[in-house]
Amino acid sequence: MGYFNDPWDCPGLAHLFEHTLMRGSAEQLGLHDVAQEFNTELHAFTGMYDMTFTAAIPQPEKDALEKAILARIQEYQPTLPIIEQEMKVICQEFSNGHLDPVKRIQEVVKTTCNPRHPYAKFASGNVYTFAMHNTEELQKRLRELHQYILHAFFGQAQPTQTEFSSVTEYTSLFNPDHLQKMIFVQTDNSQHKVIMSVQITKSTLVNLESLSVFMWLMNQLPKDAIPNRLKQSGLIQNFSVAIGLELAEEITIDVSFFLASSTPAQLHHVCHELLAYLAYQTHISWAASSCAYICSAAEIYAQIHQTAVPFLSVNTDDLKTIFARFTPQNIRILSLSSDTNIIPPGLPALRTPYYGTAFYITSFPDLSVTQVMTQPTEGTSLITPFDLPDSTQSIRLLDAPISHYTGPNGSCVLIPDNSAQYAFECYLSFSITAHSAFSSVARRIWGKHINQAMQLHFAHYLALGCTIQINVHRTGFTFYLKTHQCLAYTLYTACITYIENFATHSTWTFDLAQAIQSERNHLQQSKKASAMQQAFMQLRDILLEEAVEIERQKDALDGMTIASIKQDMVQFLAMANAEYMLFGRIPTALAEHVKQSLNTPHTDSNSTGNLADSMPVNTESNYVLPQHETVSAIGSGSLSSCVVYWHAYQNSPNDVAQLLLLEQLVNPPIFDLLRNEMALGYDVGSKFITHNQHPGFCVYYEYTDPLKKANMGTTEFAYAEFNRQLSQRLLSLIPKNEALWERAKVALIQQLSLPYGTPGALAKQYWIMLGKFGALDYYKKMREVIEQLDYADFYAYVATVIHADNQLTIDVKA
């Protein structure tokens, strides 16, 4: 029972159970009290898949201690005061973890790894995860978990059972005579779990962060590595690496995997293969480029957290030291089986096959993705078979020798062990064909929406120098990726997975036609309907007509396509509504433009796809957004939301440029930190908005009653006080680093140069509507202004804008 496999998937529940079980209360003794009775120390550790209690005890007292522990587990009764106390302890552990080098890099690994990997959850519990449930609900969950564990320990009818595990106590790996018995609660009997553990002394490592680099390397293995080949062959079902129990100067490293079947021959074969693979890593240096990636991620993370210890290097000798620990003389195997003879004695000589760095470019026929990697010729550079927007076409290996291998899933490039110093960039592209039912405006809306979503979702990759560009054309969408070679496979597959989920998992929950008709009736009944509102109704009528047409064609379309198209129109309607509420009007020409777009095929592949590009300037008076205006378009979900808005005093291009750069610099890593620190809801971020014709910068966030309680200690949520805290913390987190500032500046200029999916869409329409300059001049003007920005002036400007006395709070109701 651990972080990733508690039966309710409640983040931090297993960890909270461990803490409350150890602590006890005045009414009931805990395991700490048991340890004191036996004059020993009891250590507890909750890992990814299990919970471990260890104690040093003389052999004659072993059975008595075991009985006492089982008795305390049976008597476990979590009280509300103990739960609240241990929640604070766990939250303190989470905060203090940022001061520990291993845990700090673990957080970097978590935020940069594949989101499908269990490590991305790292659900040890913090202020935010516990705030999702009130204390009474957590108490109920803990009691249910306790009953679940009791059934496992004492044999009542449940889909779990007590397993007696075999763990080696001596240096001999496969000698069954030295096995000692221990109790392990196994929640899934269909899988046979094996844990290979080694211990390493901290003092043997130059940089302790190397442990986390090792974890990242082992959890992000290339397709051709032995662990993944064992998965492909069906011998193992899962594979993961984590830091285990830490006592004194010794740290345990756990390599866990699930066997497809629990036969001795299979375990024998898998152990041989894994040990051969791990042992051989001490002789190659292919991990160097991945080390550079981890260092870069850690440096950015350190800047955000303003830590005193920079992460500038990872010693590759440390990695060899760690890999060298995985030998039959050092390893201990925990075999979760009642059969103590499953580990056979003796091992043949270890094989040392060649395994280099490898990544695949695979095809996904369901999404009509095109393979883009050519077959390389030995001793030459690789050329991509497509034209990139910046005309850069080559993947340089600096004449490093390469070899080619074609696997079952596509093309693979193997980098020999002597070419690790040749780091290079990969340029990849793939295309997705849009459904024939997608109109041109629907394609543009979908492209813009997924571009914004991907820029946010893959922000950590972008911070490391990767770029993601999207081009919308009449047949669908083309995605361009630029990335480091060690991230090529990970980023490529992550993008494909994200796009697939984005396209197929619709959040459609109500009837579009009915919703639009309701809005239209509401506006028609209003006595204050103006020409601006009439134009907005006309726009909605057009969308209603398309929705009705979709309903007529639904027999010829699959349900997934209908849901996707409806979702596109809802997103567009939300954007139009946001512009209406923030700017006070929709240009009267917009409705006609949309109508023409629906009936005219889109043939220009270089078009920006932005509806505002052809909008004339509307000279109607601006709508004034009053304080505490209800704005339904900002924030999301069923939670209530709040917007803290800082306004600039000058109405100039320089102000807009400064605010756009501020958003580029802080979005989203800082908000990930704020969300954890200040117990904010999941949807937190920033955007450019206007108030009284002044540009501004706002932070929007969600809150719920449990979050109020977790953050303020009371059910009364003081907006003003909390917003002052938010202002001060945001100012303190903005990195005072010229290199990062220059990187954000260059990235913003590059994005303003792209043909589609540019930032500052609201800022762009703001200037168009004020008549400052036209749509085509906006990007050129903004680039010129941003290029002239000064580092010192920027931070002075930000300090005057983001200030506790210079803000407007807009209460947003869901």
N, C-alpha and C positions, 0 to 999 in steps of 0.2 A: 504494500500500500504506500504510494508515494505521490509526488507532485502531479504526475501525468496519468495516473490510473485509479484515482478514487472514483467510486461508482457514480458520484453526482457531478463530477467535473466542476467543483466549486473551488476557485483559485485560493490556495492557502489553507484549505480545510485539513488536509493531512498534517501540515505543519502545526496548525493550531491544536489539533488533537494531541500531537506529541508534547507540546508545551503544557497544556492543561493536565495531561496525564502525569507529567513529571512534577508539576507544581503542587497539586493537591490543594486542600483547603482546610479550614478549621474543623469542618465536619468529617472530612475524609482524607486519609493520608495519601500522599503521592509517592512516586517512585524515588524522589529525592529522600523521603523519610525512610523508605525501605533500605536505601544505600547506607544511610546513617546507622540503622539498626545493625547492619553487618560490617560497619566500620570500613566501608570501601567507597570508591567513586563510581558513579554510574553516568555514562556519557550517552547522549541520544543524538541521532542524525537522521533527518528525512531526506532521502534522495529522490531520483526521478521515478523509480518504480517500487521503492521499499523504504521501510522505517527500521532503523537499527538501534539496539541498545547494547552497549558493551560495558563490562565490569571486570576488574581483576579480583579474583576470589580464590581462596584455597580450595582444592578439590573436595575435601570432606564437606564443605559448606555449599557446594555448588547446587545440589538438589534442593536444599532448604531455601536458597536465594531464588531459585526458579519457581518454587511453590509460592513464595511471598509475592513475587512479581505477578504471577498469574492471578493470585487472590486480589491484588490491588486493581488489576485490569477488570476483573469481574465486578468490583465495587465502584467502578468509575461513575461519578455523577457530576457533570460539568455545571457549575453554578454561574449565574450571570456576572457577579463581581470578578470571579476568576477569569472568565472569558474576556471581559473588558480589560483586565490587567494584562493578560498574556497577549492580547491584540496589540497593546501599546509596546510590549517587549519585542514582538515580532516586527512591528513598524520601526522600532529603534534599531533592530538588527539590520533591517533593510537600509535605513539611512546610514548607519555606521559602515555598512558594506562598501559604500563608496570610498571609504578611507583605506580599505584593504585592497592591495594591488590585484590579487587574484579575483576577488569578487567584482572589482571595478572593471576589469577586462572581460569578465563573464558577461557583464551588462552590455559591453560593446558587441561581444559575440552574439548575444541574444537579439540585439536590434539590427544586426547586419546579416543574420543567417536566413536560410530559406524559411519563410513563414509557415510552411507545412511541417517543418521539423519540430519534434516535441520541445527542443531547447528554446524555441521562440516563445513558448509560454512562460517557462521559468516561474511557475506559480507558487512561489514560497510564501506569498501574502504580503500585502502592504496596505497603506491607508486606503488606497483606491479600491483594491479587490475586496477588502472587508466592508467598505462602505456600500458595496452593491447589495449587501444583506444586512438587515437590522440584527441586533444582538440576540433577540428571541429566536429569529430564524436560524442563526448560526448554532444556537443551543440545540434546536431541534435536529439540525443536520448532524451535529456531533453525537447526539444520542443515537440517531439512525446508524451512523458509522460505527459506533460502539457495538450495537447489536449485530451489525454485519461482521465485525471482527470476532465477537463472541461465538457466532455460529462457526466461523472458521477454526477457532481454537478448540472448541468443545464438541464439534461433530454434529450439531443439529443440521437438519436438512436445509441446505443452502447451496447455491452454485459455487461454493468455495470449500476448501478443505485444508487441514493442517498438513504441511509437507515437512519431512525431516530432510534437512539439507546436509550435504557433505562438503566440508571445507577443510583444506589441508592446513596443518598446524606447523609442519616442518618444511625444510627447504626442498625435499624430494617431492616433485610435482605429482607423480602418478603412483604413489605407494598407498594403497587402500588401508594398510595396517595402522596408519597414523591419522585416520580421519576421526574427527570429533563430531558429535551430534549437536545440532542446534535447531531451534524451532523457527519456521518461516511461514508466514501467511501468504498463500498463493491465491490470487483472485481469479485466475483464468487457467483452468486445468487443461485447456486444449493446446497450450504452448508450454514448451519445456525451456525454462530460462537457465542460462549459464552466465556467470560473472567471472571474468578473469581479472584479478586484482594484483597490483604491485604497490609497494610503498617506496617513496623516494624522500630523501632528506633534503630539507630546504637549502641547507648550506652547500649542497652539491651543485646548485644552480647559480649562475651568474645573475640572471634576471628571473625573478619569480613569475613575471608575466609570461614566460615561455610555456608554463603549464597551460595557460589558456590558449596560446597559439597552437599547442599540441592538440587541445580539445577541438579547436576550430578545424584544423587540418583533418582530423579523424572523422569529424561529423560532416565534412564537405568533400569527401573523397571523390576522385574522378571515376567515371563509369567503369574503366578498365581495371581499377584496383581490386585486389583479391576479395575484400568484404562485399563489394557490390557484385562481383562475379559469383560469390557464394549465394547471394540473394537471387540473382538471375537463374542460377541452377536449381533453386528450390531447397538448398540444404539449410539455409537459415531464413527466417522471416523478417527479422528486424536487427538493427545494429546501431549502437550508440555508445558514446564515451562521455564520462563525467568525472568530476572531482568527488571523491567519497569522503570518508571519515578523516578528520584532521586531529591528531593528538600530538601535543608537544611539537617537536620538529619534524614529525613524520606526516606526510600527506599520502592518502590512498588514491590511486587512479583506477577506476572501474571501467572495464570494457564489457558491455552487456550485449547478449544476443539471444534470440529465441530460435531453438532448433525446430525444424519441421517435424521431426520425430525423435524420441528419446532413446535411440539405440546406441550402444557403446561404440559401434563402428562409425556411426555418423559423428558423434562427439570427438572421437579419435581423429577423424579426417579433418574436421573443422578446426580443432585446436592446432593440428600440424600446419594447416594453411595459414591461419592467422599469425601464429608465432613466426613462421617463415617470412611472412610479409612484414611484420613489425621489426624483426631482427635485421632485415635487409635495409630498412630505412636508415640505419646508422652508417651505411656505405654510400649514400647518395645525397645530393644537396638540392633536390627538386623543390623543396619547401621554401627556398629563399624568396621567391616572388610573392608567395602567400604571406610570408613574414612582413614584407614591405607593406602589403595591404593592411594587415592587422595593425601595424605601427601607425599607418596613416589614419585609420579609423580611431585608434586610441588617442592620437594627438588631437583630433577634432573633438573627441569626447572630453578630453582633459581641458581644452579651451572653454567648452560650454560649462563644465563644472568648476572651472577656475581652480583646479587642483594644483598643489604645490609640486608634485612629482611629474615631470613630463615623460611621455613614453616615446623615446626617440629611437630606440634600437631593441631588437630581440636577437639574442645570441644563438646562432644556428648550432653551436656546440652544445647548448642546453638541450636542443631537440634531439641530438644524437644521444645525449646522456639519458634522456627519458626513454627513447626507443630502446636503448641498450638494456633497460631494466626488464624488458619483456623476454625473459629466458626461462627455461624449465627450472633453473635454480632459484629464481626470485619470485616466480608467479604463484599465486594461490587461486585455486578454482573453487567457486561456490556452485555446486550442481544441484538445482532444485528438483530433486527426485528422491523417492524413498529407497531407491536401489543404490546402495553404497558401492556396488561393484561396477557402476556405469563407467567410471574412470579407469581404464585398463592400465596396467603397469607397462612401462617401456615406451620409448619413442624411436622410430628410425631417424637416420640423419636428416637434419633440416635441409630442405631444398632452398636455393636462393635464386629464383627466376628474376628476370629483369622486369621492373615495373617503373615506367617513367610517368611524367605528367601527361595527362590526357584529358581532352574534353570533346564532347560530341555536339554536332549540329544535327538534330533529328527532325523528321517531318511529322506533322500532325494532320493526317488526311481529313479529319472532321472539320478543321478550320481552313483547309486549302492553303496551308503554309508551304512556301517554296524553299527548298534547300539552297543555301547560298555559298557553302564552302566548296572550293574547287579542289581537285586532287593535286597536292603539292608534288613538285619534282625535287629530288634530293639535291641539296646544296643551293637552292634558289629561294627567292622570296615568294610569298603568296600574294596573289592578286584577286581581289573580290570582283565578281562578275556583275557589278552594278555601279551606277554613278551616284556618289554621295553628294549632298547639297554643297559641301565645301570642296568638292572635286578631289578630295584625298581618297586614294584608291588602294594603296598598298599596305600590307601587313609585313613589317620589316622584322627579320630575324638576325640582322647583322651578320649574314653569311653563316649562321650556325647550322650544322648538318641536321637534317630532319628525315624522318621516315614516315610512310603512310600506311595506315591500317584501316580496312573497311570492316566494321562490326555489324551486328544484326540491326542496330538502330540508326545507322547512318555513317557519316565520315568522321574519322578521328585523326587528330594530329598528335604524334608522340614526340615529346621533347627529350632528347638524351640528357643524361645526368650531368654532362659537362657543359650544358648550355644554359644553366640556371641563371647566370648573370645577364643573359640577354632578355631583358624585359621588353615586351612589345605590346602595342595596342591592337585590338581586334575591331573590325568594322563588320557588322552583321545587319542583314535586313530580311524581312519576311512580309508577305502580303496576305491579307484576309479579304475574301470576296464578299461583298455585301449582298444580302438577299434582294431579289428583284423587286420586292414590295417596298424597299426603302426608297423614298423620294430623295431628291438632291438635298433638300433642306434637312431631312431626317439624318442623312449621312453626315452633314456638317455638324448638326447638333450632337450626334453620337460621338463624332471625332473630337469635338471640342471638350465634351464632357469626360471622355475617357483619357484625353490628354491631361486635363487638370487632375483627374484622379490618380493617374500614374505618376505625375510629377510629385504629388504628395506621398503616395505609397512607397515610391522608390527614392525618397529624398536622401537616405543614407548612402545609396549608390552614387547619386548625383554629387554629394559632398566629397566623394572620393575620386571625382573626375569623370565619371561615366555620364553619357548623354543619351536621352531618349527623344527622338523626333518622330512626328506622325504627319503623313501627307494624305489628304483626302482627295480621291479622284472619282471618276464616274463609275468605276467598277468596284470600288471598295476603299481599302485603307492599306498604306504601306508604312511599316515601322522601321526606323533606322536606329541602331544601337552602336555606340562607341564605348568600349570597355577595356579594362586590363585583361591580359590573357588568363590570369588565374581566376577571373570572375566571369569569363565568357559563358561557360556552360550554365553556371548558377543564375546569372542575370537573364540569359536567353530563356531558360525553362521557366523561371519565375514570371517573366513577362507573358509567356504563352499561357501559363496557368491562370494568371490574374485576368487576362483578356477573356479566356474561356469562361471563368466564373462570372466576370462582369457581364458577358453576353447572355449567359444561360440562366443565371439565378436572379430572376426578376423580383422586385419588392412591390409589385403591383398588388394593391389590396382593395381597390374600389373601382367603380365603373367610370371611365373617362368621360363618356358622353353625358352621363348624369351629373358629374361634377362640374363640367363646363356649363351645362344648361343652368344649373343652380346659381353659378356665379353670374351668368348673364341676366337671369331673372332678378337677382339682387340689385344689380346696377340699374336695370331698367326701372325698378320700383323707386330708386332713389330720386328725390326731387332736386338734388344738387348735381345731377349728371351734367358734365361739361363736354366740350368738344374733345378734350383729352380723354375722358372716360369713354366717349363714343368710339374713339379710335381704338381704345383698348378692347372694347366689346367686339369691334370688327375683327381684330386679331383673333380673339377667342372663337368667333364664329367660323373662321377659316379652319382652325384646329378641330372644331366640332364636326365640320363637314368631312375632314379627313378621317376622324374617328368613326363616323357613320359609314364611310366607304370601307374602312377596314372590317367593320362588323358584317358588311355585305359579302366581303371576300373571305370571311373566316373559314368557310368550308374548304377553300382551296389553299389555305395557309395553315401551317402547323401552329399549335398553341404557343410554342416558344417564340416564334417570330412575331405573332400578334402582341404578346406581352412585351417584347423588346421595343416594338414600334410605339406602343402606348407609353412605355416608360420614357422613350425619347421625347415625346410630345409633352409629357408631364414635366420633364426636366426643363424643356424650353419654356413652358408656361411659368415655372417657378422663377427662371431667370428674368422673364419679362415682368413678372410680378415684383421681383426685387428691384428692378430698374424703376418701375412705376412708383414703388413706395419710397425709394431712396432719392430719386431725381424728380419725382412728382409728375412725370408725364412720359408718354410713349409718342415719339414723332408720328404724325399722321401718315407719313409715307411708309412707315414700317409695315403696316398691314398689307398695303399694295405690293410691297417688295416680297413679303412672304407668299402672297397669292401667286405672284409670277414665278417664284422659285419652285412652288409645288407643281407647276404646269410646264416648267422649262427644264429639259435635261441638262445636267451639269457636265460640261465638256472640258473646262479649263482645269488641268491638273495642278496649276500653280496658283489657283485662286486661294485667297486666305480663308474663304468659307465663313467669314464673319459678316453677319447681317448688317452691322453698322457701316461697312465699307461703302455702301451705296446710299446711305441715308443722308438726305440734305439736312442742313442745320435748321432746327425748329426754334423760332424766336418767341414762343410762348413763355410766359413768366414761370420761374422755377417754383416748384412746390416746396414749402418750408416744412422741414421735419421737426415737429415739436418735441420737447423733452418727454420721455416715457411714452413715446408713440408705440403702438402695437404693430410689430413688423413680423409677419408670418413667414417671410422667406429666409430669414437668418436663423441659424440653429436648425436642428433636425430631430426626428424621432418624436416620441411621446413625452420626452422630458421638457420641463421648462428651461428656458435659456436666458442668458443675460449678455448684453453687449456693453463693454467699456470703451468709450470713444474719446480719443484725443484729437483735438482739432488744431490745425495750423492757422496762423494769423494772416499769412500772405496768400494771395490768390495768384500764384506765379508758377511757371514751368519748373523752376528750381525746387519749390516746395513739393510738387508732385513727384519729381525725380528722387528727392530725399526720402519720401515716404515709400516709394516703390522699392528703393534699395534697402530700406529698413525691413520691409516685408521679406525681401529676398534673403536677408542676412539671418533672420530669426525663425523663419518658417521651414520645417516643422520641429527640428530637434529641441529647441528651447521649450516648445509647448508640450513635448513629451515629458520633459522634466517638470514643468509647472503642473501638469496633470497629476503627477505622482506626489509632488511636494505639497500642493494646495488642495488635494482631494477634489479635483475638477472631474467633470464627466468626460466621456470618451471624445466627444466632438468639441475640440478646442483648437483655435487657430486665429488667423488675423486676415484682414482684407482692407483694401482702400475704399473709403466711402466719403460722402460729402454731407455737409450740414450748412444751411444758409449760404450756399455757394462757396463754401470754404472746403478745401481738401482736408482729409483727416485719415487717421489710422485707428482701427478698432481691433479689440480682442473679444471674441465671442466664446462663451463657455456654457456648459450645462451644469445643472445642479439638481439633486434630489434631496428629500428629507434626511435619509441616512448620511448623505454627503455633508449636509449642514451640520449634523450632529458630530460627525467625525472631525470636521474642520474647526467649528466654532465652539463645540462643547455645549451647545444649546440649540433649541429648535428655532430661536429667533436669529434670522440671517441678516446681519447688518451690511447692507450694500456699500455704504460709504466707507466704512472701516476696511472691509475686505478689498474694495477697489483701490484704496490707498496702499494696502499691502501688495496688491498685484502690481501697481505702478512701480513701487520701490523694487520689488523682486525682478520685474522685467528689465528695469534699467540696470540692475546689478548683473544680470545674465548676458546682456548684449556683449559679445566678445570684443574686448579692446585690443584687437590684434590686426595690424595693418595688412598682413598677408591674407588673412581670412576675408577682410574687408575688400581687398583688391580682387580676390577670387569671386566674391559675391557680385562685385561691380562688373567684372568681365562676363560672368554668367548672365547677368541681367541684360547687358548689351547684346550678347549672342542671342538670347531669347527674343529680344526686340528686333533682331535681324531675320528671324525665321519666317517662312512664308505662312505658317499657320500655328495656332495654339500659343499665341504670345501672351505674356503676363499683362496685368494692368488693364483688363478689358473695361472695367468700370471707369478707370481714369481716362481711358481713351474716349468713351462716350461722353464723359463729363466735359472734356474740352471741346468736343464736337458740338454739344448742346449749348455751351456758352459762346460758341462762335469764335473761339480763339484761333483755331486753324482746322483744316479739313482732315478727313480720316487718313488720306495718303501721306499727309505731312506729319502726322502724329509721331510715327515711329522714328523718322529722321530727326525730328526736333528733340525727342526724348533721348535718343542716342547721343546727340551733340551735348545736351545738358548734362547727362550722366558722365560723359567722358571728362567734363570739366570739374566734377565734384572733388572736394578736398577732404582728406581723411580727418583732419582735426575739426574742420567746419562741420562735418557730418555729425560727429558725436556731440558737439556743442548744440547743434540744431535739435538733435534727438532729445537732449536733456531739457530743452525748453518746451518741447511738444509733449513728451510723456512725463507729465507732472501731476501730482495728486490734485492740484487746484485747477488743472486745465483739462477737464474731462466732462463728458456727458454720458450718463448711464441711461441706456435704453432697455427697458424691461421687455423681453420678448416672450410672448405666450405661445405655447405649442398649439 
